[in-house]
Each structure stands twice: as structure tokens, then as C-alpha cells.
């Protein structure tokens, strides 16, 4: 994975550890280079043919890990003073070849399910969600000026 396409995007290879009982995957530790702090942990699921995005945060960094299925992640650097402003990147997160993807605040992002089954992604943002004052700005996934095209036909 290239990490230099968009300034501040980081990845960490993950692997399943298997034994005769099943498997385990260590995802994030507080001594990892990609650890940006802990706000909360949640999972999100996306159905085949659906895209979740575009959205971005002013204060929150997201750290995604695939749990099941596969997603195609789109990133767009909309940060005014970034050296990679205007850059677009694509990553594929799969449970079979997992890695952690950290998206810094200000980078517009979204993902679509690729495959025939629901995809589940874990997110470990560095700030908790504030229901009274959400740090989430949304954009229509299909009607925008971002030079990235989704294969999905429905957005959310």
C-alpha cells in the first residue's frame, strides 16, 4: 500500500492468527505508530451495491479495519493547506487480506461494498461521537466535484 498519495493517511498490515480453535486478529494497540488516541469503537455494515459517503470530519481521525466482506474506500484530500490537496486515493479493505487504514481529519472519505454479501468495517475514531454537535459533514456520493466514481448505485 502506498501511503504517500494523500498526506497523513497511514496503513498497518493485519493478519489472522489461526489455531485449532479458530482465529484471532490483533487490530490496534496504544503503542502502534498509527494509534491516534481513543474516542470510541463501532462497527458499520454496508450492503452490496451501496456506498456510504462522502463525509469528512474537522477534528476526528478515523481508523478502519475490515471484519467481514470487502469494501472499496475512496479518499479525497480537500484540506486547504495540504501538500496533497486535490489528490484521490483508493484502497480495498478485505477480511481475507486485512490492513488498518487511518484517514486523517479533513480528508473526504466513503466506502462501497464490493461483493455479494454485506461488508462489516470496524472504526476506531480518536474522538467520541457528539450527538448534540456532530463532527461529520456529509456530501452526496454522486453529485459533487470529487474526481472519484463509485460503482455502487445507491448512496447513504
N, C-alpha and C positions, 0 to 999 in steps of 0.2 A: 504494500500500500504506500502510495506517495503521500507525504504529509506536507509538502511544500506548495501544493496547489492553492490552498487558502491558509493564510497566516493564522496560527493558533489552533488549527484542527489537529488533533492527536489521535493515534490509534495504539492499541495494545493487543497483540495476538493472544487469544484464549485457547484453551484446549480441554477436552474432556478427559478425565482420569477414570479409567474403567477397571473394574474388578468383577469377581463372580457374583456380586450383589447388584451391580448396576453401574452407574457413573456419577461423577461429580465434576462441576466446573467452578473453579475459583474465578470470580469476576473482577472485584476491585478491593484493594487494601489501602489503608490510610498511609502506607509507606510507598505506594506506587507513584511513579513520576506523573501519571495522568490524574492523580487524585486532586480535585479542586475544592474539596470541602464536602460536607454532607448537609443536605436540606431535607430530603425525603427519598423514598424508593417507591416506585409504582410500575405496574405493567400496563401496556396498552396493546390492544389487538386490532388488526385491520383485515378486512375481508378481501378475497380475490376481486380484482377489478376496481378497487377503491384506493384513493390517495388521501392521506392525512397531511394537510399542509395547505399552503405555505404558512409559516408563522415564525416569529423570532422574539427574542427577549432582550430587554435593555440591561438587566442585572444578572440574569441566570445563565449558567453554563449547563448544557445537557450532556449526559454520558450514557450512550445507548449500548445495549448488548442484546443479541438475538437469543430468544429462548426456544422458539419453535417456528418452523416455516422459514420464509425468506422475504426480505424487503429490499427494495431499491431506494436508496436515500439520495435525495438531491440537496445540494448546498449552493447558496449564492451569497457572495460577500457583498453586503450592502453598507458596510461600515465606511463612513465618510473619510476617515484618515488612515485607512488600512492600506498597506503596500500592495495588497492583492484585491483592492476594490474592483468589483465587476467580474471577478473570477467565478467560475462554475465548476463544481466537482460532483462526481457520482461515486457512491460506494454500494456494494451489495453485502448486506448482513444476512448470514445464513447460520442456522443452528448446526449444520454439518461442518462448516469451516468458520467457527466463530472468532470475532475480534470485537474489542471495545472501540467505539467511535465517540470522541468527545468534540462537541460543537460549541465554540465559544459564543458568548453573548453578542448580539448584533448580526450574526450570520443567519440568514433566512434558510429554513430547512423544512423538509417534509419527507414522507416516505409512502411508497405504494407496495401493496402485497404483490409478490411475483410468485406464481404457482397456483395450484388448485385448492389449497387449504388455507384457512386463516393463519396469519403470522402473528406471533406474540413477541414484543420487544420490551425489555426491561429498561427503565430510565432511572438514573441516579443523579438528579439535578443537585447543584451545590446550594440551592436555596429552597425553602419550603414554599409551596403554592399559597398565595394570599388570596382567599376568596373575595375579600372586600376590595382589593386593589390588585387585580391580576397583572403579572408581568408577562403578558402574552399579547402580541399584536398579530392579527391574522390577515391573510390575503387570499383572494380567490385562487385556487390552484391552476385555473385555466385562463383567466382574464387578468394578465399582468404583463410587465415588460421583462420578466426574467427569461434569459435565453436557455431554458431547460424545458423539455417537453415530457409530460407524463404519458405512459402507455395506458394507464387506468382511464376509465370513462366516467367515474363518479368521484366527487370530492367531498371533503368534510372537515 
